[in-house]
Amino acid sequence: MKNILIVSLTMLVLTLGNWLAAFFTPLGFLDIAIPFAGLAVVLVFFFKSKGGMASRHLDMSIQGSTGIRMEQAAPVNERSYILIGAILYLVVMVGLTFFMYREYFLN
């Protein structure tokens, strides 16, 4: 139940962010939905990933500057429900955009 709430809340926050971006720019909601959702997926993946390439690079940089070697922990596969919500939002926005502009794509 908690996981469904996290996914739903993520999609709600992304919808509100997309609406605000559309409100303050001359673009429509669906016109910026796919780039906004794609950017959200990339940002969430970058900041929520554990043991990724960016994390290892940062660890090596800190170790090189301090001279203190940190213990390397094995990466743990943990589901990020925020990332799942962002990906689901991207899929929904792609589907909604193609549905609303179906005449444009089919002709």
SEROPA-635642 format. One record per residue (C-alpha): residue in one letter; x, y, z. Coordinates in Angstrom, 2 decimals, always signed. Layout:
! SEROPA-635642
{r A; u X; v Y; w Z}
...
***
This chain:
! SEROPA-635642
{r M; u +0.00; v +0.00; w +0.00}
{r K; u +2.85; v +2.37; w +0.87}
{r N; u +4.53; v +1.64; w -2.47}
{r I; u +1.38; v +2.47; w -4.43}
{r L; u +1.13; v +5.73; w -2.50}
{r I; u +4.74; v +6.61; w -3.34}
{r V; u +4.22; v +5.89; w -7.05}
{r S; u +0.96; v +7.88; w -7.08}
{r L; u +2.51; v +10.80; w -5.22}
{r T; u +5.46; v +10.82; w -7.64}
{r M; u +3.11; v +10.95; w -10.61}
{r L; u +1.09; v +13.74; w -8.96}
{r V; u +4.20; v +15.82; w -8.29}
{r L; u +5.39; v +15.32; w -11.87}
{r T; u +1.96; v +16.31; w -13.19}
{r L; u +1.98; v +19.47; w -11.10}
{r G; u +5.53; v +20.28; w -12.22}
{r N; u +4.58; v +19.73; w -15.84}
{r W; u +1.52; v +21.94; w -15.43}
{r L; u +3.60; v +24.71; w -13.82}
{r A; u +6.16; v +24.50; w -16.62}
{r A; u +3.36; v +24.75; w -19.19}
{r F; u +1.76; v +27.64; w -17.28}
{r F; u +4.92; v +29.75; w -17.23}
{r T; u +5.94; v +29.04; w -20.83}
{r P; u +4.01; v +29.59; w -24.06}
{r L; u +3.91; v +25.82; w -24.63}
{r G; u +0.99; v +23.50; w -24.01}
{r F; u +0.83; v +20.81; w -21.35}
{r L; u +1.16; v +17.93; w -23.81}
{r D; u +3.78; v +19.75; w -25.87}
{r I; u +6.31; v +19.59; w -23.04}
{r A; u +5.03; v +16.45; w -21.33}
{r I; u +7.42; v +13.98; w -22.95}
{r P; u +10.62; v +16.07; w -22.53}
{r F; u +9.61; v +16.94; w -18.95}
{r A; u +8.94; v +13.28; w -18.10}
{r G; u +12.18; v +12.16; w -19.77}
{r L; u +14.17; v +14.73; w -17.83}
{r A; u +12.45; v +13.62; w -14.63}
{r V; u +13.36; v +9.97; w -15.28}
{r V; u +17.01; v +10.86; w -15.93}
{r L; u +17.25; v +13.05; w -12.81}
{r V; u +15.57; v +10.49; w -10.57}
{r F; u +17.77; v +7.72; w -11.95}
{r F; u +20.91; v +9.77; w -11.41}
{r F; u +20.09; v +10.84; w -7.85}
{r K; u +18.38; v +7.68; w -6.62}
{r S; u +20.87; v +5.15; w -7.99}
{r K; u +23.13; v +3.38; w -5.55}
{r G; u +26.55; v +2.20; w -6.58}
{r G; u +26.31; v +3.58; w -10.08}
{r M; u +29.10; v +5.02; w -12.16}
{r A; u +28.58; v +8.55; w -10.81}
{r S; u +28.67; v +7.30; w -7.21}
{r R; u +31.87; v +5.34; w -7.80}
{r H; u +33.51; v +8.31; w -9.53}
{r L; u +32.64; v +10.55; w -6.59}
{r D; u +33.98; v +7.97; w -4.11}
{r M; u +37.26; v +7.68; w -6.04}
{r S; u +37.58; v +11.47; w -6.22}
{r I; u +37.13; v +11.80; w -2.46}
{r Q; u +39.55; v +8.95; w -1.79}
{r G; u +42.15; v +10.54; w -4.06}
{r S; u +41.92; v +13.94; w -2.39}
{r T; u +41.86; v +12.71; w +1.22}
{r G; u +44.11; v +9.68; w +0.90}
{r I; u +41.67; v +7.65; w +2.99}
{r R; u +40.43; v +4.49; w +1.35}
{r M; u +36.78; v +3.79; w +1.94}
{r E; u +35.37; v +0.30; w +2.20}
{r Q; u +33.54; v -0.66; w -0.97}
{r A; u +30.09; v -2.04; w -0.27}
{r A; u +28.48; v -4.46; w -2.65}
{r P; u +25.74; v -2.76; w -4.64}
{r V; u +22.28; v -3.61; w -3.34}
{r N; u +19.44; v -3.92; w -5.79}
{r E; u +16.69; v -1.89; w -4.20}
{r R; u +13.54; v -0.91; w -6.00}
{r S; u +13.10; v +2.80; w -6.27}
{r Y; u +9.37; v +3.39; w -6.37}
{r I; u +10.01; v +7.03; w -7.22}
{r L; u +11.86; v +5.89; w -10.35}
{r I; u +9.03; v +3.47; w -11.16}
{r G; u +6.54; v +6.34; w -10.80}
{r A; u +8.63; v +8.57; w -13.08}
{r I; u +8.87; v +5.85; w -15.73}
{r L; u +5.15; v +5.17; w -15.47}
{r Y; u +4.46; v +8.90; w -15.87}
{r L; u +6.63; v +8.94; w -19.01}
{r V; u +4.75; v +5.97; w -20.47}
{r V; u +1.36; v +7.54; w -19.68}
{r M; u +2.38; v +10.89; w -21.19}
{r V; u +3.71; v +9.23; w -24.36}
{r G; u +0.46; v +7.30; w -24.72}
{r L; u -1.69; v +10.35; w -24.01}
{r T; u +0.30; v +12.51; w -26.43}
{r F; u +0.03; v +9.97; w -29.22}
{r F; u -3.69; v +9.55; w -28.52}
{r M; u -4.40; v +13.29; w -28.58}
{r Y; u -2.32; v +13.90; w -31.72}
{r R; u -3.30; v +10.67; w -33.49}
{r E; u -4.58; v +12.52; w -36.58}
{r Y; u -1.20; v +14.20; w -36.97}
{r F; u +0.73; v +10.94; w -36.65}
{r L; u -1.59; v +8.88; w -38.85}
{r N; u -1.77; v +11.33; w -41.74}
***
